[in-house]
Amino acid sequence: MKSLLYRAPALATSREVLLWCFILCGFIAVCPTVAQVEPREGTQGGEISKLVGDWVGESVCVNKEKFPACNDEHVVYHVVVASGKTDTVTITADKIVNGKPEAMGTFDFVYDARRQTLTSEFKNDRVHAIFELAVKGDLLEGTLSNLPEKTLVRRIKVKKNKD
């Protein structure tokens, strides 16, 4: 009778092995998901915060024949992270006239971490345009183009202030 209730060590070991296999398979299946969710240093949020600050430089007209009202400008861009958005910065642009800042407008730019670009489409009753800026460390360099034909209007090059 005693032999009927006795479990062989090999059978108990097989069950334990099977149990550990299920536990490990579940762990392996969950780990990649956890790794994708946890933020890493250098992710878009970290990169976008490096854009915050004042940027100073030039916005130069490219085609004065097509855009005769266009003037070359010394500019200052004030960059902040857009409220409630992890992929967007708000840029308030000033041009310097007679040594004083003159407001030009405020624009939301979407940041693409993979391409290292900032893009903003602007439209009102007179103008439909797109800003496209490449982020190169402490330098933003790019263009303003007229839409829908995408005619180049300006070349922009600004450097981040160290202050």
VEXGU-374273 format. One record per residue: residue number from 1; z negated, x, y of N, C-alpha, C, O in turn. Coordinates in nm, 3 decimals, padded with zeros to 5 digits. Example, Ala and Ser with C-alpha at 12.3 -4.5 7.8 and 13.67 -1.06 7.14 Angstrom:
% VEXGU-374273
- 1	-00.780	01.319	-00.569	-00.780	01.230	-00.450	-00.780	01.320	-00.330	-00.846	01.424	-00.332;
- 2	-00.708	01.285	-00.225	-00.714	01.367	-00.106	-00.787	01.290	00.003	-00.804	01.341	00.114;
END
This chain:
% VEXGU-374273
- 1	00.000	00.082	-00.119	00.000	00.000	00.000	00.000	00.086	00.125	00.068	00.057	00.224;
- 2	-00.074	00.189	00.119	-00.083	00.280	00.230	00.054	00.339	00.262	00.084	00.362	00.379;
- 3	00.135	00.362	00.165	00.265	00.420	00.185	00.361	00.327	00.257	00.454	00.375	00.322;
- 4	00.342	00.196	00.249	00.429	00.101	00.318	00.404	00.102	00.469	00.497	00.080	00.547;
- 5	00.281	00.127	00.513	00.250	00.127	00.655	00.273	00.263	00.721	00.278	00.273	00.844;
- 6	00.286	00.361	00.644	00.305	00.495	00.695	00.447	00.513	00.748	00.543	00.479	00.679;
- 7	00.461	00.567	00.869	00.593	00.593	00.926	00.627	00.739	00.904	00.546	00.829	00.926;
- 8	00.744	00.760	00.862	00.789	00.897	00.839	00.807	00.967	00.972	00.856	00.905	01.067;
- 9	00.770	01.094	00.983	00.784	01.167	01.108	00.928	01.171	01.158	00.948	01.166	01.279;
- 10	01.026	01.179	01.074	01.166	01.184	01.116	01.208	01.056	01.185	01.283	01.061	01.283;
- 11	01.162	00.940	01.136	01.196	00.812	01.197	01.133	00.800	01.337	01.200	00.755	01.430;
- 12	01.010	00.839	01.353	00.944	00.834	01.484	01.013	00.931	01.580	01.029	00.897	01.698;
- 13	01.053	01.045	01.536	01.121	01.142	01.619	01.255	01.088	01.665	01.294	01.110	01.780;
- 14	01.327	01.020	01.581	01.456	00.961	01.618	01.440	00.857	01.727	01.521	00.851	01.819;
- 15	01.336	00.777	01.718	01.310	00.676	01.822	01.276	00.744	01.954	01.324	00.703	02.060;
- 16	01.194	00.846	01.949	01.159	00.919	02.070	01.282	00.983	02.133	01.300	00.980	02.255;
- 17	01.365	01.042	02.048	01.489	01.103	02.100	01.576	00.998	02.164	01.630	01.020	02.273;
- 18	01.590	00.883	02.099	01.670	00.775	02.154	01.613	00.728	02.288	01.687	00.705	02.383;
- 19	01.480	00.713	02.295	01.416	00.670	02.419	01.442	00.772	02.531	01.476	00.734	02.643;
- 20	01.426	00.900	02.502	01.452	01.003	02.602	01.598	01.006	02.644	01.629	01.033	02.760;
- 21	01.688	00.978	02.552	01.831	00.971	02.588	01.856	00.860	02.690	01.928	00.879	02.788;
- 22	01.794	00.743	02.665	01.810	00.633	02.761	01.752	00.670	02.898	01.812	00.641	03.001;
- 23	01.636	00.733	02.897	01.572	00.772	03.023	01.659	00.873	03.098	01.683	00.858	03.217;
- 24	01.706	00.975	03.027	01.788	01.076	03.092	01.922	01.021	03.139	01.968	01.055	03.248;
- 25	01.984	00.935	03.058	02.112	00.874	03.101	02.093	00.791	03.227	02.177	00.794	03.317;
- 26	01.982	00.717	03.233	01.953	00.640	03.354	01.929	00.730	03.473	01.976	00.701	03.583;
- 27	01.859	00.840	03.454	01.833	00.936	03.560	01.963	00.998	03.609	01.984	01.010	03.729;
- 28	02.049	01.037	03.517	02.178	01.099	03.554	02.265	00.999	03.627	02.337	01.036	03.721;
- 29	02.261	00.873	03.587	02.342	00.772	03.654	02.292	00.743	03.795	02.372	00.714	03.884;
- 30	02.160	00.752	03.818	02.102	00.722	03.949	02.114	00.840	04.045	02.132	00.818	04.165;
- 31	02.104	00.962	03.998	02.103	01.080	04.086	02.222	01.090	04.179	02.202	01.115	04.298;
- 32	02.347	01.072	04.132	02.459	01.082	04.226	02.451	00.977	04.338	02.488	01.005	04.451;
- 33	02.401	00.858	04.306	02.388	00.754	04.407	02.285	00.795	04.511	02.308	00.778	04.631;
- 34	02.173	00.847	04.469	02.069	00.891	04.562	02.121	01.005	04.648	02.095	01.009	04.768;
- 35	02.194	01.097	04.587	02.248	01.210	04.662	02.345	01.165	04.770	02.353	01.228	04.875;
- 36	02.418	01.058	04.746	02.513	01.010	04.846	02.443	00.941	04.962	02.492	00.945	05.075;
- 37	02.330	00.879	04.935	02.261	00.802	05.039	02.178	00.891	05.130	02.171	00.865	05.250;
- 38	02.116	00.994	05.076	02.029	01.078	05.158	02.110	01.155	05.261	02.214	01.212	05.227;
- 39	02.066	01.157	05.386	02.139	01.230	05.489	02.129	01.380	05.467	02.026	01.432	05.424;
- 40	02.237	01.448	05.495	02.242	01.593	05.486	02.248	01.649	05.626	02.293	01.582	05.720;
- 41	02.204	01.771	05.640	02.220	01.838	05.769	02.368	01.859	05.791	02.440	01.896	05.698;
- 42	02.415	01.835	05.913	02.558	01.851	05.941	02.637	01.724	05.918	02.760	01.727	05.925;
- 43	02.571	01.612	05.890	02.643	01.487	05.875	02.684	01.437	06.012	02.649	01.496	06.114;
- 44	02.758	01.327	06.013	02.811	01.276	06.139	02.702	01.255	06.243	02.722	01.290	06.360;
- 45	02.587	01.198	06.205	02.479	01.176	06.301	02.432	01.305	06.366	02.407	01.310	06.486;
- 46	02.420	01.411	06.285	02.379	01.541	06.338	02.485	01.602	06.426	02.454	01.663	06.529;
- 47	02.609	01.586	06.385	02.720	01.642	06.463	02.737	01.569	06.595	02.764	01.631	06.698;
- 48	02.723	01.439	06.592	02.745	01.361	06.714	02.637	01.392	06.818	02.665	01.388	06.938;
- 49	02.515	01.422	06.774	02.409	01.452	06.870	02.437	01.583	06.945	02.387	01.603	07.055;
- 50	02.517	01.672	06.885	02.553	01.798	06.952	02.649	01.775	07.069	02.668	01.863	07.153;
- 51	02.708	01.656	07.075	02.801	01.623	07.184	02.728	01.578	07.310	02.786	01.579	07.419;
- 52	02.603	01.539	07.297	02.526	01.486	07.410	02.506	01.594	07.516	02.466	01.707	07.485;
- 53	02.534	01.558	07.640	02.517	01.650	07.752	02.630	01.635	07.852	02.707	01.540	07.847;
- 54	02.638	01.729	07.945	02.742	01.728	08.048	02.851	01.829	08.012	02.823	01.941	07.971;
- 55	02.974	01.786	08.030	03.092	01.867	08.001	03.173	01.879	08.130	03.196	01.779	08.197;
- 56	03.216	01.998	08.163	03.286	02.023	08.290	03.419	02.090	08.263	03.428	02.178	08.177;
- 57	03.524	02.048	08.337	03.653	02.113	08.319	03.763	02.047	08.400	03.740	01.997	08.510;
- 58	03.882	02.048	08.342	04.001	02.003	08.414	04.074	01.892	08.338	04.078	01.890	08.215;
- 59	04.131	01.801	08.415	04.220	01.698	08.364	04.350	01.711	08.444	04.355	01.677	08.562;
- 60	04.453	01.762	08.378	04.577	01.802	08.447	04.691	01.706	08.414	04.714	01.673	08.297;
- 61	04.762	01.661	08.517	04.877	01.572	08.500	04.991	01.648	08.431	05.015	01.765	08.459;
- 62	05.059	01.578	08.341	05.166	01.640	08.265	05.304	01.592	08.311	05.400	01.668	08.309;
- 63	05.313	01.464	08.353	05.442	01.406	08.386	05.432	01.330	08.519	05.415	01.208	08.521;
- 64	05.442	01.403	08.631	05.428	01.342	08.763	05.549	01.255	08.800	05.537	01.167	08.885;
- 65	05.664	01.278	08.736	05.780	01.192	08.762	05.755	01.051	08.711	05.781	00.954	08.782;
- 66	05.704	01.039	08.590	05.677	00.907	08.532	05.549	00.846	08.587	05.537	00.724	08.598;
- 67	05.451	00.933	08.623	05.322	00.886	08.674	05.294	00.952	08.810	05.211	01.043	08.818;
- 68	05.363	00.908	08.916	05.353	00.976	09.046	05.215	00.968	09.110	05.181	01.053	09.192;
- 69	05.135	00.869	09.075	05.001	00.856	09.133	04.899	00.949	09.067	04.785	00.960	09.113;
- 70	04.940	01.016	08.961	04.850	01.105	08.888	04.819	01.231	08.969	04.910	01.291	09.026;
- 71	04.692	01.271	08.973	04.650	01.393	09.043	04.568	01.480	08.947	04.490	01.428	08.867;
- 72	04.587	01.611	08.956	04.504	01.703	08.879	04.361	01.688	08.929	04.337	01.673	09.049;
- 73	04.263	01.694	08.836	04.125	01.670	08.875	04.030	01.768	08.806	04.049	01.807	08.691;
- 74	03.928	01.808	08.881	03.814	01.877	08.824	03.720	01.764	08.781	03.685	01.679	08.863;
- 75	03.677	01.763	08.653	03.602	01.649	08.600	03.468	01.692	08.542	03.448	01.807	08.502;
- 76	03.376	01.594	08.538	03.248	01.608	08.469	03.234	01.486	08.379	03.242	01.373	08.425;
- 77	03.212	01.511	08.251	03.190	01.403	08.154	03.043	01.406	08.112	02.993	01.508	08.066;
- 78	02.975	01.293	08.128	02.835	01.278	08.088	02.836	01.203	07.954	02.877	01.087	07.948;
- 79	02.791	01.270	07.848	02.802	01.215	07.713	02.664	01.177	07.660	02.570	01.256	07.665;
- 80	02.653	01.053	07.608	02.532	01.004	07.541	02.575	00.934	07.412	02.688	00.888	07.400;
- 81	02.483	00.928	07.315	02.511	00.853	07.193	02.510	00.705	07.230	02.418	00.658	07.297;
- 82	02.612	00.632	07.185	02.621	00.489	07.216	02.507	00.414	07.149	02.473	00.442	07.034;
- 83	02.451	00.320	07.219	02.339	00.242	07.169	02.377	00.164	07.043	02.475	00.089	07.042;
- 84	02.300	00.184	06.936	02.319	00.110	06.813	02.438	00.151	06.729	02.472	00.082	06.633;
- 85	02.503	00.263	06.761	02.619	00.307	06.685	02.601	00.452	06.643	02.560	00.536	06.723;
- 86	02.631	00.482	06.516	02.612	00.618	06.467	02.738	00.702	06.477	02.734	00.823	06.456;
- 87	02.852	00.638	06.508	02.978	00.712	06.513	03.043	00.709	06.651	03.162	00.737	06.665;
- 88	02.966	00.674	06.753	03.024	00.652	06.886	02.940	00.717	06.995	02.817	00.712	06.992;
- 89	03.010	00.779	07.090	02.943	00.828	07.211	03.000	00.753	07.330	03.114	00.706	07.327;
- 90	02.921	00.743	07.434	02.965	00.683	07.560	02.981	00.797	07.660	02.890	00.875	07.683;
- 91	03.101	00.802	07.718	03.130	00.906	07.818	03.148	00.839	07.954	03.232	00.751	07.971;
- 92	03.067	00.884	08.051	03.083	00.842	08.189	03.156	00.957	08.258	03.105	01.070	08.264;
- 93	03.274	00.928	08.310	03.361	01.032	08.367	03.355	01.029	08.520	03.369	00.925	08.583;
- 94	03.335	01.147	08.577	03.340	01.166	08.722	03.447	01.267	08.754	03.470	01.361	08.678;
- 95	03.515	01.247	08.868	03.601	01.353	08.922	03.528	01.409	09.043	03.453	01.338	09.111;
- 96	03.550	01.535	09.070	03.485	01.599	09.184	03.582	01.599	09.302	03.689	01.658	09.296;
- 97	03.542	01.530	09.409	03.623	01.520	09.530	03.539	01.572	09.647	03.430	01.523	09.674;
- 98	03.593	01.673	09.715	03.521	01.737	09.826	03.380	01.781	09.783	03.284	01.769	09.859;
- 99	03.370	01.831	09.661	03.243	01.883	09.611	03.144	01.779	09.562	03.033	01.814	09.522;
- 100	03.184	01.650	09.564	03.092	01.544	09.523	03.152	01.463	09.408	03.273	01.441	09.404;
- 101	03.067	01.419	09.313	03.118	01.338	09.202	03.160	01.199	09.248	03.093	01.135	09.329;
- 102	03.272	01.154	09.193	03.325	01.020	09.220	03.350	00.954	09.085	03.429	01.005	09.005;
- 103	03.285	00.841	09.060	03.293	00.774	08.930	03.436	00.729	08.899	03.504	00.671	08.984;
- 104	03.480	00.757	08.776	03.612	00.710	08.730	03.600	00.600	08.627	03.688	00.515	08.615;
- 105	03.491	00.600	08.551	03.473	00.496	08.450	03.386	00.541	08.335	03.350	00.658	08.323;
- 106	03.352	00.444	08.251	03.271	00.468	08.133	03.348	00.418	08.011	03.401	00.307	08.010;
- 107	03.353	00.503	07.908	03.435	00.474	07.790	03.357	00.505	07.663	03.283	00.603	07.657;
- 108	03.373	00.423	07.561	03.318	00.451	07.429	03.422	00.527	07.348	03.537	00.485	07.339;
- 109	03.380	00.638	07.288	03.466	00.721	07.204	03.413	00.720	07.062	03.294	00.743	07.040;
- 110	03.498	00.692	06.965	03.460	00.697	06.825	03.478	00.840	06.776	03.581	00.903	06.798;
- 111	03.375	00.890	06.708	03.377	01.026	06.655	03.417	01.025	06.507	03.356	00.953	06.427;
- 112	03.517	01.102	06.473	03.561	01.119	06.334	03.516	01.258	06.289	03.577	01.357	06.328;
- 113	03.410	01.265	06.209	03.353	01.393	06.167	03.451	01.474	06.082	03.456	01.596	06.092;
- 114	03.527	01.406	05.999	03.622	01.476	05.912	03.730	01.545	05.993	03.763	01.661	05.966;
- 115	03.784	01.475	06.092	03.892	01.531	06.175	03.839	01.607	06.296	03.915	01.677	06.364;
- 116	03.709	01.594	06.325	03.647	01.657	06.442	03.715	01.609	06.570	03.756	01.690	06.654;
- 117	03.727	01.476	06.585	03.794	01.420	06.702	03.712	01.307	06.764	03.630	01.243	06.698;
- 118	03.736	01.285	06.891	03.684	01.170	06.966	03.805	01.091	07.015	03.900	01.148	07.069;
- 119	03.801	00.959	06.996	03.913	00.874	07.036	03.862	00.750	07.109	03.763	00.689	07.069;
- 120	03.932	00.715	07.217	03.897	00.595	07.292	04.025	00.528	07.342	04.107	00.590	07.409;
- 121	04.038	00.402	07.309	04.152	00.325	07.360	04.102	00.242	07.477	03.997	00.179	07.469;
- 122	04.179	00.242	07.585	04.141	00.174	07.709	04.252	00.080	07.749	04.369	00.115	07.746;
- 123	04.213	-00.043	07.787	04.315	-00.140	07.829	04.258	-00.228	07.940	04.146	-00.280	07.930;
- 124	04.338	-00.244	08.045	04.306	-00.343	08.150	04.438	-00.408	08.193	04.538	-00.397	08.122;
- 125	04.439	-00.476	08.307	04.560	-00.546	08.351	04.676	-00.452	08.384	04.792	-00.490	08.372;
- 126	04.645	-00.329	08.425	04.749	-00.234	08.468	04.783	-00.128	08.364	04.896	-00.081	08.358;
- 127	04.685	-00.091	08.282	04.700	00.028	08.198	04.657	00.000	08.055	04.561	-00.074	08.029;
- 128	04.729	00.060	07.962	04.688	00.065	07.822	04.707	00.210	07.778	04.819	00.260	07.773;
- 129	04.596	00.278	07.747	04.604	00.422	07.721	04.507	00.461	07.610	04.418	00.384	07.573;
- 130	04.526	00.582	07.557	04.437	00.635	07.454	04.399	00.779	07.488	04.484	00.863	07.517;
- 131	04.268	00.805	07.482	04.215	00.940	07.494	04.200	00.994	07.352	04.147	00.926	07.264;
- 132	04.247	01.116	07.329	04.228	01.182	07.199	04.180	01.325	07.227	04.254	01.407	07.282;
- 133	04.057	01.352	07.187	03.996	01.482	07.215	03.955	01.550	07.085	03.894	01.487	06.998;
- 134	03.988	01.678	07.072	03.944	01.758	06.957	03.812	01.825	06.994	03.798	01.880	07.103;
- 135	03.717	01.819	06.902	03.587	01.882	06.923	03.593	02.021	06.862	03.613	02.036	06.742;
- 136	03.575	02.123	06.947	03.580	02.262	06.902	03.454	02.334	06.951	03.459	02.415	07.043;
- 137	03.342	02.301	06.887	03.214	02.360	06.929	03.174	02.308	07.066	03.150	02.189	07.083;
- 138	03.167	02.398	07.165	03.129	02.357	07.301	03.251	02.331	07.389	03.242	02.339	07.512;
- 139	03.365	02.300	07.325	03.489	02.271	07.398	03.548	02.139	07.348	03.559	02.118	07.227;
- 140	03.585	02.052	07.440	03.662	01.931	07.410	03.799	01.952	07.471	03.811	01.982	07.589;
- 141	03.901	01.935	07.390	04.037	01.958	07.437	04.126	01.849	07.381	04.122	01.819	07.262;
- 142	04.208	01.789	07.470	04.294	01.683	07.421	04.383	01.623	07.528	04.421	01.689	07.624;
- 143	04.414	01.495	07.507	04.514	01.429	07.591	04.474	01.286	07.626	04.388	01.225	07.563;
- 144	04.541	01.237	07.729	04.542	01.095	07.763	04.689	01.054	07.755	04.774	01.114	07.821;
- 145	04.717	00.952	07.674	04.856	00.905	07.657	04.865	00.758	07.690	04.772	00.681	07.665;
- 146	04.980	00.720	07.746	05.010	00.581	07.778	05.053	00.509	07.650	05.127	00.565	07.570;
- 147	05.006	00.387	07.631	05.046	00.307	07.514	05.131	00.190	07.558	05.114	00.146	07.672;
- 148	05.218	00.136	07.480	05.236	00.165	07.338	05.330	00.282	07.308	05.336	00.329	07.195;
- 149	05.401	00.331	07.409	05.501	00.435	07.382	05.440	00.572	07.356	05.508	00.664	07.310;
- 150	05.311	00.588	07.384	05.236	00.713	07.364	05.293	00.830	07.444	05.302	00.942	07.395;
- 151	05.332	00.800	07.568	05.380	00.903	07.660	05.261	00.983	07.710	05.162	00.926	07.755;
- 152	05.270	01.114	07.704	05.163	01.202	07.747	05.145	01.191	07.899	05.242	01.204	07.974;
- 153	05.023	01.167	07.944	04.991	01.154	08.086	04.911	01.275	08.134	04.942	01.333	08.238;
- 154	04.806	01.315	08.059	04.717	01.423	08.099	04.681	01.512	07.982	04.680	01.470	07.866;
- 155	04.650	01.638	08.017	04.586	01.731	07.924	04.446	01.753	07.977	04.425	01.777	08.096;
- 156	04.349	01.745	07.886	04.209	01.752	07.925	04.144	01.870	07.852	04.165	01.889	07.732;
- 157	04.065	01.947	07.926	03.992	02.058	07.866	03.859	02.070	07.939	03.854	02.104	08.057;
- 158	03.749	02.040	07.867	03.617	02.048	07.926	03.525	02.130	07.835	03.541	02.130	07.712;
- 159	03.430	02.198	07.898	03.335	02.283	07.825	03.195	02.231	07.850	03.161	02.188	07.960;
- 160	03.112	02.234	07.744	02.976	02.183	07.757	02.891	02.277	07.840	02.892	02.398	07.821;
- 161	02.815	02.216	07.936	02.720	02.292	08.017	02.606	02.338	07.927	02.562	02.264	07.839;
- 162	02.558	02.458	07.950	02.445	02.511	07.872	02.312	02.463	07.925	02.211	02.476	07.856;
- 163	02.309	02.408	08.044	02.182	02.363	08.107	02.113	02.256	08.028	02.007	02.208	08.067;
END
